[in-house]
């Protein structure tokens, strides 16, 4: 588990994370620390818990990413969850937090930059 957190930390830090300790590490809380295999094998209730974690992660990125209203743009939650599930199926040993971040990185160029109102 500790190794998984270190890997997740290193990958997210390399992807431009802005907040961490002086070594670029931070603690992942909740569903982001489980493997993709655990996520794909999860019950519907467990997947809902993980999707709630994903939504919180996106909300945090929306708050902390400059020039961003919504980091995944007009992508629906269902479409994004499907993309993450596909990534996890293809990469079962990857941490769910990494899979989530990889999909967000893919969607970020199409992000919504300003509030629609």
C-alpha positions in Angstrom: 0.0 0.0 0.0 2.8 2.4 0.9 4.5 1.6 -2.4 1.3 2.3 -4.3 1.0 5.7 -2.6 4.6 6.6 -3.5 4.0 5.6 -7.1 0.8 7.7 -7.2 2.6 10.6 -5.6 5.4 10.5 -8.1 3.2 10.3 -11.1 0.9 13.1 -10.0 3.8 15.3 -9.0 5.3 14.8 -12.4 2.0 15.7 -14.0 2.1 19.1 -12.4 0.7 18.8 -8.9 1.2 22.0 -7.1 0.8 21.1 -3.5 2.9 18.4 -1.7 5.7 18.1 0.9 9.2 19.3 0.1 9.9 15.9 -1.6 6.8 16.2 -3.9 4.9 13.6 -2.0 1.4 13.7 -0.6 -1.1 11.2 1.0 -3.9 9.9 -1.1 -7.1 9.4 1.0 -9.9 7.0 0.1 -10.7 5.2 -3.2 -7.9 6.8 -5.2 -5.4 4.5 -3.4 -7.1 1.2 -4.6 -5.9 -0.7 -7.7 -7.8 -0.5 -10.9 -8.5 -4.3 -10.6 -10.2 -3.7 -7.3 -12.3 -1.0 -8.9 -13.3 -3.1 -11.9 -14.2 -6.0 -9.6 -16.1 -3.8 -7.1 -19.8 -3.9 -6.4 -22.0 -1.2 -7.7 -22.0 0.4 -4.2 -18.2 0.3 -4.0 -18.0 1.9 -7.5 -20.4 4.6 -6.4 -18.1 5.4 -3.5 -15.1 5.5 -5.9 -17.0 7.8 -8.3 -17.8 10.1 -5.4 -14.0 10.2 -4.7 -13.4 11.0 -8.4 -16.0 13.9 -8.3 -14.2 15.3 -5.3 -10.9 15.0 -7.0 -12.2 16.9 -10.1 -13.8 19.6 -7.8 -10.4 20.1 -6.2 -8.7 20.4 -9.6 -11.4 22.8 -10.7 -10.6 25.0 -7.7 -6.8 24.8 -8.0 -6.2 24.8 -11.8 -5.7 28.2 -13.3 -8.0 29.3 -16.1 -10.4 26.5 -15.4 -14.1 26.4 -14.6 -14.5 22.6 -15.2 -11.4 20.5 -15.9 -13.3 17.8 -18.0 -15.2 20.3 -20.0 -18.6 19.1 -21.4 -17.7 15.4 -20.8 -20.6 13.9 -18.8 -19.8 12.1 -15.5 -21.0 8.9 -17.1 -18.7 9.2 -20.1 -15.8 10.1 -17.8 -16.5 7.1 -15.5 -16.6 4.9 -18.6 -13.2 6.2 -19.8 -11.7 5.5 -16.3 -13.3 2.0 -16.3 -11.8 1.3 -19.7 -8.4 2.6 -18.6 -8.6 0.4 -15.5 -9.6 -2.7 -17.5 -6.5 -2.1 -19.7 -4.2 -1.3 -16.7 -5.4 -3.4 -13.7 -2.3 -2.9 -11.6 -2.5 0.9 -11.8 -3.9 2.9 -8.9 -7.4 4.3 -9.4 -6.1 7.8 -8.6 -3.6 7.5 -11.4 -6.2 6.2 -13.8 -8.5 9.1 -12.9 -5.7 11.6 -13.4 -4.7 10.1 -16.8 -8.2 10.5 -18.1 -8.4 14.0 -16.7 -5.1 14.9 -18.4 -6.6 13.6 -21.7 -9.8 15.7 -21.2 -8.1 18.9 -19.9 -7.4 20.5 -23.3 -11.2 20.6 -23.8 -11.8 22.1 -20.3 -14.3 24.8 -19.8 -12.4 28.0 -18.9 -15.2 30.3 -17.8 -18.4 30.0 -15.9 -21.4 29.7 -18.3 -23.2 32.4 -16.3 
